[in-house]
C-alpha cells in the first residue's frame, strides 16, 4: 500500500539528509509504528508518505514514494486525498471550520459525496470516536485532546485506505487514547485500513503494532517485528525496559503478557516498600511542625468560559521543593486551572496567592509578601510564577534562537548567556541562527522553558510538557524540574503522561468536570487508579512500585 524505494530527503540549507536510503513497504491492513529519537526524521517519513514532502515542505526527494500505486512525485496531496487521511502533530492547525460537526463533514464535501452519505458517516464517526457530547460545540472551546479526537474523526469520515498519524495520542487522556487506538485497530483488522503512525508514548501503542520502523539519528531505517526490534532500540517503553532488567525473552509488549511472566519478580519484591527513586523529594511531602509555608495557595477557585463552568471550587496548597501533577480526562479543567493560577487567565471566583520563598530572585530581593499573581506587574510576575503553555511556540516571536535567548536574559534581568546555558542543559547545543519554528518539538519546549527559568521563578507551571518528547528528552526535563525544586522552587504540571508523572511528581491531584476529586502522594493516587497507574505498577501489583528505577532500587536493596 505504501512503498519507499531508495528514498533520501534533504531540506534546503540542512547539514545532512533528514532521511537516507529508505527502502520500506507497508502492506494493506497493517499498523506500522514509526519510532526514533526526537529529530530523527519521523515526521519527514510520514509527510513523504502522503505527498507533503516535497510538495509543501520543499527540499529534494531522491528515489520514489508510491501510495496505492500513485507516485507522489507526480501526484500532489490533492490527488491523494481520496486514499490518504493525515493528522499531524498540531491538529488544530488543519481545522477549516468553526464547529465539530462541520469539521467532520468538510473533507467529505471536498470529495463531492452525497449529503445522505455524509450524514451517515458523520454519525458513524461520532460513535466511533466518542464525540456525541462535543458535536455542536465550537472547535475553539475544546481542549487539546478533544481537538485531537475531532481531527482523527474528520479524516476517518472520508473512508481513506491509508491513515497517516503523527503523535495521535499526545494530548489524549489514558482512557481516550485506549479508545482511539482500539477503534483504529478494529478498522485495521476488519476493513483492511493501513495505518502509518509515529508516537513517542510507545507504552500506549506498541501492543497494537504489526511492525515497527526504527529511525536512526542519521536518517537510516530498520524495520521488523516489534519485540525483536525494540530489544536493542534506544527508545523503548517501560515494559521493555522492565523486561530487559528482568532478563525476559522474548520481550512482552502488553501488560497482560508481562504479568504472566512477572510472578518470580513479584515474589522477590513482595512486601517491598522502598522509597521512590531520586527525583521525587521526600522532604516535599513531609508534614509536621517544620512544614514550610506554601509557595502557591489556591482557595475556592472558579473559572467560567461563557456557559462552561470549567473549574469549580478548587483548593490547592503547593510547598517549596514539591512537584504537583494535575491529572484527569480531556476537558476536566486542568489548563483552565493553570491559567487561573498564573493570573493571565480568567478567574471567576476564589483567591490565589504566590509566596515569597523559592529560588532567590535575580533582583536581589529576599523578603516579599505573598501576592495575587493577577495583580503583579509583568516583571514581578516573571520572578514569582511562570507558565509554559501546551503549545510553547505561542511564546516565541523572534526570528532566531539567539534573539529569543537574548530577550529572555533582558526580561529576566539575568546575566548575558543565562538562557543559552539553560537551553543547552535541556536540549544540548542548538544552532543560534535557527528560526524557532524550525526546531523540533522538544527543542521548542526547551527554549521556552529556558526563557522562563532564566528569571528563577518561585513556581513553574507546565501544561502538557511532554508532547513531542522522546524518552531521553523526558529524562532531561525530569532532571531540570528536579533541579528547580531542589533549589527551593515548586512545580505544578498538568499531564496525561502517567509514566512521566510517576517519574517526577511528589503529589497528584485528579480533576473531573472541574472539581478536585482526589489528592495525595503520587504513589497513593497512581497505584490505586486503574486509569492512571503506570505500566510497572500494573505489572507488579500489589508491589507499590511506579517506575523501572524504583524496581532497580528495590532489587538492589533486596540483594
FIMIDREN-195729 format. One record per residue: x, y, z of N, C-alpha, C, O in turn. Coordinates in steps of 0.05 Angstrom, whole numbers, plus 5000, padded with zeros to 4 digits. Example, Ala and Ser with C-alpha at 12.3 -4.5 7.8 and 13.67 -1.06 7.14 Angstrom:
526448865156524649105156526449345156528549345169/525749555142527349795143525850015157526850235161/
END
This chain:
501749765000500050005000501750255000501150454986/503950255016505850475016508650355010509450165023/510050474991512650364984514650594981514250774965/516850574997519150754994521350604979522050384987/522350724958524450594942526950774942527050974927/528950704958531450844959531051144962532151304947/529451224983528651494987530651645004531351555026/531551874995533152065011531852335009531252434987/531552465032530252735033532252925046533252875068/532753145032534553355042533153625040532253705019/533053765063531754025064533754245056536154215061/532854465045534654685038536254785061535154835083/538854815058540554915079541254725101542754785119/540154475099540654275120543554175118544554145096/544754105141547454005141547553705133549653605124/545253565136545153285129542353205120540453365124/542052975108539452885098537752815122538652705142/535152885120533252805141532552515140532252385160/532352405115532052115111534252025092535052175074/535251785095537451695079536951395070536751215086/536851365043536751095031534650915043535150685052/532151015044529950865057528650685037527650775016/528650425043527150225028525150095048525949965067/522550135043520550055062517949995047517150135029/516649775056514049705045512049665067512549495085/509849805067507749775087505349655072504149775054/504549415080502449265066499649355075499349495094/497649275059494949335065494049205091494848975097/492549345107491549235132493649205153493549025170/495749375153497949355172498049615188497849835177/498549585214499049815231502049825236503149655250/503350025225506250045225506950285244506150505239/508450225264509250425284512050525278513950375276/512250795275514850925269515951035295514651195309/518350955302519651045327522451145322523551095301/523451295341526151405338526451645356524451755365/528951735361529451965378528252215365527752225341/527752425382526852675372528752785350531252785355/527652875328529352985306530552775288532252845271/529752525290530852315273529552295246530552145229/527352435241526152435215523452295214522452235192/522152245237519552105236517452275222516052165205/517252525228515252695215515852715185513952725169/518352725177519052735149518152485135517152495112/518552255147517652005136514652005131513651915110/513152095151510252105149509352295127507452235112/510652525126509852725106510552635078509152695059/512752475075513352365049511252165041510752125017/510152025060508151815054505451925044503851775034/505052185048502552305039502952525019501052665012/505452565010506052754989506653034999507253214982/506453085025507153355035510053415031510853645027/511753205032514553235024514853124996514152884991/515753284977516853554980514853774971515654004970/512353704964510653904951510054144969509654364958/509854104995509254325013511554405030511854645037/513354225036515554285054517954385039519754505051/518154335013520554394998522654185002522053985015/525054234992527154044995527353854970525753874952/529253674971529753494949529153204958530153114979/527353074943526752794948527952634925527152654902/529852464932531052274914529852004918529251924941/529451844897528151594899525151624893524351824881/523451444902520651454896518951354920519751174934/516651484923514651404943512051354928511151534914/510851124932508351054919506250984940506850834959/503851094937501651044956499350944939498351084922/498450704945496350574929496950584900495150624883/499550554893500350544865500850824853501550834829/500351034868500751304857503451424866504051424890/504951514847507551624853507251914864505952084850/508251964888507852224900509352454885508752684889/511252384868512652594853510752714832510952954827/508952554821507052654801504252694811502552794797/503752604836501152634848501452794874502152684895/500853054873501053224898498853134917497152974910/498953244942496953154962494053164954492452994962/493353364938490553374930489653134913487353064913/491553014899490952774883490952524899490252304889/491852544925491852314942489652324964489452144980/488152544963486252594985484152374988483052335010/483452234966481452024968482451764979480851584986/485151734981486251484992487851525017488251325032/488751765023490451815047489152025065488452245056/488851955091488052145111490352215129491952035136/490652465136493052555150492252725175490652905173/493452655198493252825222496052865232497352675241/496953115232499653185240499753255270497653245283/502053345279502553385308500653585321499753555343/500053805306498254015317495654015301495454175282/493753845308491353815291489754065288488454105267/489854245308488254495306489254665282487654825272/491754635274492754785251491354715225491354875206/490154475224488854385200485854435199484554375180/484654545221481854595221481054825202482555025201/478854795188478054995169475155095175474255275161/473754975194471055055201470955145230473055155243/468555205239468255315266467255115287467755145311/465754905278464454725297465354435291466354375269/464854265311465753985309464253845285465553725269/461653875284460153735263460953835235461053675216/461354095232462154195206464954095198465354035175/466754065218469453965212469353675203470853595185/467653515216467353235208466353205180467053015166/464753395171463553365144465253505122464953445099/467153675130468453845110470053675090469853725065/471553485099473153325080471453175060472153155037/469153075069467352935050466053125030465653055007/465553375039464553575020466553624997465753644974/469153635004471153684984471453444964472253484942/470653204974470752974956468152944940467952754924/466153114945463753114929461852894937460252794919/461852794962460052584970457152694973456752924979/455252514970452452594972451752655001452952545019/449852845006449152925033448252685050448852675074/446752495039445852275054448152095063448151995086/450152065046452551915053454152065075455051935095/454352325072455852475092454452455120455852425140/451852475120450352465146450852195160451352185184/450751985144451151715155453951685167454251575188/455951785152458651755161459251925185460851845203/458152165186458552335210457552185235458852185255/455152065233454051925256455851685264456251635287/456951545244458751325250461251415265462151295284/462451635255464851735267464351855295466051815313/462051985299461352085325461351855346462251885368/460151625338460151395356462851275359463651205381/464351255337466951115338468951265355470451145370/468851535354470851695368469751815394471151975407/467351755402466251855427465852155426466652295445/464652265405464452555401461552655405461052885399/459752485415456952565417456552815434454952985427/458052835456457653065473458953325462458553545473/460553295441462053525431461053625404461853835395/459253475391458653515363457653805356458153895334/456353935375455354205369457054425381456254665379/459354355392460954565405462954695386463854565366/463654945390465755075374468454945378469054865400/469954915357472554785359474454945377476154825391/474255205378475955365395475455325424477155405440/473155205432472555165460473554895470473254835494/474554735453475354465460478154455472479854625466/478654255489481354215499483054095477482054015456/485654085482487553975461486853685455486953615431/486153525475485553245470482953215454482753045437/480953385461478453375446478853455417477653335399/480453655412481053735384482453505369481953465346/484153355383485553135370483652915362483852805340/481652855378479652655371478052745347477352585330/477353005347475753115324477453095298476353015277/479953155299481653145275481852865264481652825240/482152665282482352385273479652305262479452165241/477452385275474752315265474252435237472952315220/475252685233474752815207476052675184474852655162/478452565188479752415166478552135163478352035141/477652015185476351745183473651765168472851575155/472251985171469652015158469851995127467951915114/472152065116472552045087473251765077473551715053/473451575096474051295089476551265073476451145051/478851365083481351325068482251035070481350885087/483950955051485150685052487650685068488550485078/488950925071491350965086490951185106489951395099/491851145131491751355151494551415162495951225171/495351665160497951755169497551925194496252135192/498651845217498251975242500852045255502551875259/501252295263503652385276502852465305501552665310/503752305324503252345353500152355358499252555369/498652155350495752175352494652165381492352245385/496252075400495152055428496552255446496152245471/498152445436499752615453498152785471499052855493/495752865463494053045480491752895492489953015504/491652625490489352475499489852365527492152285534/487752365544488052225569488251925565487551835543/489151775585489651485580487151335570487451165552/484851395581482451245573481751315544481051145528/481851575537481151655510483251545490482451465468/485751535497487851425480487251135474487551045451/486550985495485950705491483550665473483450475456/481450835476479150815459479850865430478950725412/481351075425482051145397483750925385483250855362/485750825399487450615388485950355383486450215364/484050295401482450055397480650085372480349895357/479650335368477950375344479650355319478750235299/482050465319483850435296484550145290484650055267/485049995312485749715309483449555296483849385280/480949625304478649485292478549545263477949365247/479049795255478949865226481149715211480749635188/483449695223485649545211484949255207485349145185/483949125227483348845226480848785209480848585194/478748945212476248885199475948995171474648875154/477149225165476749355139479349375123479249485101/481549285134484049295118485249565116486849625098/484549755135485750015135488749995141489649835158/490350145126493250155131493950395147493150625140/495350365169495950585188498950605190500350415197/499950845185502850915190502751125212501751345208/503951055235503551205259506151255273507751075278/506751515279509151585295508151665323506251815326/509551565343508651615371511051595390512651405387/511251785408513351775429512451615453514151495466/509851605458508851455482508451165473506151075469/510651025470510450755460508850565478507750375468/508850625504507350445522504450435515503050235522/503350635501500550635493500050465467497950355464/502050465450501550375422502750105415501749965398/505050035427506649825417505249555416505749385399/503349515434501949255435500049225411499249005404/499349445397497649435374499149405348497949355327/501749445348503349475323503849195311504449005325/503549185284504348945269507348955263508648745262/508349195260511149225253512149495264510649685266/514749505269516049755279518149845259519649685249/518050105253520150225236521850405255520850595266/524350345257526150485275528050665259529550565242/527850925264529651125250532051185268531751235292/534351175256536751255270537251545268535951685253/539151645284539751935284540852035257540852275252/541851855240542851935214540851905192541551945169/538251855199536151835179535851565166534151545148/537351365174537051095163534750955177533951035199/533850735165531450605175531950305177533150185160/530950185200530649895203527749835209526449995222/526749605200524049525207523949225213525649075204/521949145229521748865236519548825257518049015263/519448585269517548525289518048695314520348745321/515948795327516348975350518148865372520049005381/517748625381519248515403522248485396523948535412/522748415371525548375362526948645359529148685368/525548845347526849095341527249265366529149415368/525449245386525649405409527649295430528249435449/528649055426530448945445532949115448533949145471/533949235427536349405429535749685419537649835412/533249765419532450035409533250245430532950195454/534350475421534950685441532450815453532650945474/530150775441527650875452525950625457525450465439/524950595482523350365489521550435512522250595529/519150315513517250375534518050245560519850065560/516850315583517650205608517349895609519049765622/515449785595515049495596517449355584518249135593/518649475563521049355551523449395569525049215572/523749635581525949675600525749485624527849385633/523349435633522949245655523748965646524948815661/522948885621523748625611526748595608527848385614/528048805600531048805598532248765626534048605630/531148905646532148885673531748605684533548495698/529448485678528748225689529947995672529847765680/531048065648532147855631530147685617530647455610/527747795611525647645598526247625568527147815556/525747395556526047355528524047145518523946925530/522347205498522247455484520947675502519647615522/521347925494520348145510517248155508516248145485/515848185530512948225528512348515520513848695526/510148555505509448825496506748925508506149155505/505348745522502848825535503048775564504548595573/501448915580501548885609500648595616501648475635/498648495601497648225607499848015604500247845621/501348035582503547845577505747875598506847675608/506248125605508348175625507648065653509347955667/505148095660504247995686504547685688505247575709/504147555665504447265665507347185669507946975680/509147355661512047295664513147395690515347315698/511647565704512847725726512547595754513447705773/511347355756510847235782513447205798513447285822/515647095787518147085803519147355812520147385835/518847555795519747825802518047945824519048075843/515447895823513647995844514247865870514147985891/514947605869515647465894518047595907518147625932/520047665891522447795902521848065914523048155934/519848195903519248465911516948485931516148695941/515748255938513348255955513948375982516048315994/512148545991512548686016514548916015514949046035/515648965992517649185989516249445990514249485976/517249636007516149906008518450106007518750266025/519950085985522350245983521550535975519550575962/523250715983522750995976522951035946524350895933/521551235935521751295907524551365899526151445916/525251325874527851385864528451675865526651845868/530951745862531752025863530252195842529752095820/529552435850527952605832525252665843524052855835/524252495862521852555876522652595906523852425918/521952825916523252915941521552855965519352965968/522552685982521052616006520552856024518452876037/522453056024522053286041519653446033518353576050/518953436007516653595998514053486008512053636010/513853236015511353116024511253086054509252996066/513353166068513453136097511453336110511053556100/510253246132508453416146509453436175510953276184/508553646188509353676216510053966222509554136206/511054016246511654286254513454436236513354686234/515354296222517254426205516354476177517854576160/513754406171512754446144512854736136511754906151/514154806114514455096107511855206097509955066091/511755466095509455606084509255536054511255496041/506855516043506555446015507555665996507355906002/508755575974509455765953507055845937506956075926/505055675935502655725919500255635935500155405944/498355805938495955745953493555825936493256055928/491655645932489255695918486855615935486855405947/484855795938482555735955480055815940479656035932/478355605937475655655925475755765897474155935890/477655675880477955785853475755685835475155445833/474455875821472555805800473455935774474556155774/472955805752473455915725471055855707470255625705/470056055694467856025675468756125648470056335646/468055975627468356065599465656075587464655875576/464356305588461556325578459756145596459656185620/458455955583456655775597458055545610456855395626/460555505603462155275613463355345640464955535642/462755195660463955225687466255035688466054805696/468655135680470954965675472354875701473354655703/472455045722473754985747471755055769470655275770/471454875788469354905809470554875837471254655845/470955095851471555095879474054925886473854755903/476254985872478654825876480454955897480955195896/481454795915483454875935486054725930486054475926/488354865929490954735926492954865945492755105951/494854715953497054815970499554685961499854435964/501454835950503954735939506354835955506655085958/507954655965510154725983512754765968513054665945/514754905979517454915967518554635964518154465982/519854585942521054325937519154115927519853875926/516754195920514654005913513854015884513854235872/513253785872512153775845509453645846509053425855/507453805838504653715839503753675810504053845793/502553435804501553375778498453385778497253265796/497353535759494453545755493753345734494853345712/491953155740491152955721488052945719486653065736/487052815698484252805693483752775664485552825648/481352695657480752655628480652925613480653135625/480652905587480553145570478153315577475953205580/478553575580476353755586475653765616473653875623/477453655633476853655662477353925675476553975698/478754105661479254375672482154425680482754625693/484054245672486754275681488154525670489354675685/487854575644489054815632487855065643489255255648/485155065646483855305657484855365685485255595692/485355155701486355205728489155315727489755495743/490855205710493655305708493655605701495155765713/492055685681492055965673490956145695491856365699/488956035710487956195733490056225755490256435767/491556015759493756025779495856225771496956365788/496456235745498456425736497656715737499356895740/495056765735494057035735493457145708492157355706/494457015687493957125660491257025649490257145629/490156815661487556715652485356815670485756925691/482856765661480556865677480256705703480856465704/479356845723478656715748475956845757475857085763/473956675759471256775765470756805795468856945803/472356665811471956675840474256555854475856415842/474456595880476556485896479056665896479056885885/481156565910483556725911485956545906485956305911/488156675896490656545891492856715902492856955898/494656595917496956735928499456585921499656345924/501456735911504156615906506056735926506156985929/507556555939509256645962511856765954512356815931/513556815974515956965970518456785970520656875964/518156535979520456365981521156245953520356355933/522756035954523655915929526456025921527756155937/527355975896529956075887530056375891528156515884/532256475900532656755905532256915879533456845859/530657115879530157275855532657415846534357485862/532857455820535157575808535257875814537358005811/533057985824533158275831534358315858534558545868/535158095872536458115897534658125921535658115944/532058135917530158145940530157875954530157665941/529957875980529957635995527357606012526657386020/525957826017523457816032521257956016521458196010/519257796008516957905993514457786005514457546013/512357936006509857836017508457675995508757725971/506857476004505257335985503357525971502357715983/502857465945501257655929499557505909500157275902/497357635900495657525879497057565853497657795846/497757345838499257385813497757565792499057685776/495057575794493557735775494058035780493458195762/495158105803495558385809498558475807499258705812/500258285799503158345797503758465770502458415750/505858635770506958735744508258505729509058315741/508458525702509758315687512558245697513258005697/514158445705516858395714516858235740518358045743/515158315759515058175784513857895780514657705793/511857875762510657615757512657405747512457175755/514557495730516457305719518157175742518956945739/518757325763520357225785518657055805519756895820/516057095804514356955823513356695811513556485823/512156705787510756475776510856495745510356705734/511556275732511856265703510256035692509955825705/509156075668507555875655508655795628509255975611/508855535622509555435596507055305585506255095596/505655415565503055315556503355055539505554965533/501054945532501054695516502654725490504054545482/502354945477503755005452505955215458505355455456/508355135465510355325473510955535452511855755458/510555455427511255635404509755905406510656105394/507455915420505956165422507456375437506856615435/509556295452511156495467513656575452515156745462/514156465428516556525413515756705390513956645374/517056935388516257135369518657265354518157435337/521057185360523457305347524557115326523856875326/526157215307526957055283529056845288529456675271/530556855310532656665315532656575344531556705361/533956345349534256245376535956445392535356495415/538056555380539756745394538256985403538657085425/536457085386534857325393532957265416532657425434/531757025416529956945438531456925464530557015485/533856805463535456775487536357045498536357095522/537157235480537957495489535657645502535957785522/533257625489530857755501530157625528529357765546/530557365530530057235556531857335578530857375600/534357375572536257495592535357775600535357835624/534657935581533858215587531358225604531258355625/529358075596526758075610527057965638525458035656/528957775642529257655669531357805686531757725709/532458015675534658155689536857965697538057985718/537457785678539557575683542057645668541957785647/544357545677546857595662546657475634545357275629/548057605615548057515587549057225587551057155600/547757065571548556785568547056595586547356345584/545456695605543956525624542056345609541956105614/540456455591538456295577539756095559538755865557/541856165545543255975528544355745544544055515535/545455795567546555575584544255395593544655145593/541955505600539755345608538755175585538054935588/538555295561537655155538539454915532538554695526/542054955532543954745526543854515547544254285540/543154585572542954375592540454215588540253985597/538454325574535954185570535954025544534853805543/537154135523536954015496539553955483539653815463/541854045495544354035481544654275463542754445462/546854305449547254545432545154575410544354375397/544254815406542354885385543555105369544455305380/543655085342544855295326543455565331540955585329/544955775339543756025347542156165325540356325331/542856115300541556265278539056115268537856205248/538255895281535855745273533355895280533156015302/531355895262528756015268527355825288527355585284/525955925308524655755328522655555315522255335326/521355635293519355455281520755215268519355015262/523355235263524755005251525954815272527254615264/525554875297526454695318524554455321522254475313/525554235332523854015339521954095362522454295375/519953925367518053985390519654005416519154185432/521553815420523053825445524854065447525154175469/526054155425527754385426526054645431526954825446/523754665419521954895425521254905454521255115467/520454675465519754665493522154745510521854905529/524554645503526954715518527555015517528355125537/527055135494527655425491525755585509526655765523/523155525508521255675524521755625554521555815570/522355375561522955315589525455465598525555575621/527455485581529955635588529355925592530356055611/527656045575526956325577525556375604526056575617/523756195611522256225636524056185661523856325680/525755975659527555915682529656135687530756155709/530256285666532356495669531656695691533356805704/529056735695528056915716527956785744527256915763/528656525745528656375770525956415785525956505808/523756345772521156385786520856195809521955965809/519356275829518856105852517155865844517655645853/515155915827513355705819513355685788513255885774/513655435778513655385750511155215743510755005754/509555315724507155185715507655075687508655225670/506954825682507354695656504854555648503654395663/503954615623501554485612502254285591503154365569/501854025597502553805578505453845568505853865543/507453835585510153905576511553685560513653735548/510453435559511853215546510853165518511752965506/509153325507508153285480510553315460511953515461/510953105444513153125424515853045435517853075420/516052965460518652895472519052595472517252445478/521552505465522152225467523052175496523052355513/523751915502524351845530526851985540526852065563/528852025523531252165532530652455539531652555559/529052585522528352865527526652885553526953075568/524952685558523352695583525252665607524752795628/527252505605529152475627530552745633531052815656/531352885611532653145614530653345628531453495645/528153335619526153515631525753445661525553615678/525553185666525353095694527553205712527153295734/530053185701532353275717532253585720533053685741/531353725700531154015702529154095723529554285739/526853955724524854015744525853945772525254085792/527353725774528453645800530453855810530553915834/532053965792533954175800532454425809533254555829/530254495796528654725804527454685832527654865849/526354455838525154405864527354375885526954455908/529654255878531854235897532854505907533854525929/532554705889533454975896531355125912531755365919/529154995919527055115935524655215920522855325932/524555165894522255245878520055025879520354825893/517955075865515754885863514854855834515155045819/513654625828512754575800509854475802509254305818/508154585785505454475781505154415751505454595735/504654165744504454095716501853935712501053775729/500653985688498353815680499353625659500953705641/498553375661499653175642497752935640496552845660/497652825616496352555612498552335610497852105607/501052415613503252225610503752105638505352215654/502451885643502651765670505451675676506251675700/506951585656509651495661511451735670513151695688/511051965658512652195666511852295694513552365710/509252295699508352365726509452185747510352275768/509551925741510751735760513651785765514651735787/515051895745517951945748518552195764520552205778/516752405762517552665773515752775794516652965808/513352685798511452815816511652705844512052465849/511452895864511152815892508252765899507552575913/506552945888503652925894502052935868503053045848/499652835869497852825846495152925855494052835875/493953105839491153195843489653125818490453185796/487352995822485652905799483253085797481753125817/482753195773480453355768478353205751479153045734/475853255756473653145740471453355738470453435759/470753425714468753635709469253885726467454015736/471853955727472554205741472954185771473754375783/472253955782472453915811474853755819475653565805/475953805842478153645853476953405867475553435887/477553165856476252925866478152745882477352575896/480752795879482752635894485352795895486152925876/486752765918489352885921490952725941489852645962/493452665935495152515953497852485942498552605921/499552315955502152265944501952125917499851995912/503952145900503852025874503451725877501951605861/504751595896504451305899501651235907500551045895/500451385926497751315935495651345912493951175908/495851555896493851615876494251435852492351315841/496751405842497251255818496850955821495650825804/497950845842497650555846494750475848494050255839/493150635861490350565865488550615841486150535842/489550735820487850805797488150615774490450575764/485950495765486150325741486750485716487650365696/486150745716486550915692489351035692490651035671/490251135714492751285715495151125725497351235727/494850875731497150715740499150675718498350605695/501750725722503750675701504150375697503250215712/505650315675505950035668507149865690506249635695/509249955702510649805723508749735746508749515756/507049935754505249885776503149675768502449515785/502249675744500349475735501549195734500248995741/503949185724505248925721505948795748505648555752/506848965767507948855792506048885815506748815838/503548975811501648985832501348715846501148515833/501448705873500948925892503449065902503249235920/505849015892508149165899507749455891507049515868/508149645910507649925905510050065893511250235905/510649985868512950105854511850225828510150105815/512850465821511750615798513450605773512350615751/516050585776517850615753519950395753520350255773/521350375730523550175728525750255747527050075758/526250515751528250605771527550505799529250425814/524950515806524150415832524650115834525550025855/524149965813524549675813527549615817528349445832/529249765801532149715803533149775832534749625842/532049995844532950055871531949845891533449775909/529549745887528449535905530049285902530649145922/530749205878532348965874535148995886536148805898/536249225884538949275896538749245926540649145939/536549345938536249335967535849045976536948965997/534248895961533748615969536348445966536748255981/537948525946540448375942542448425966544648315966/
END
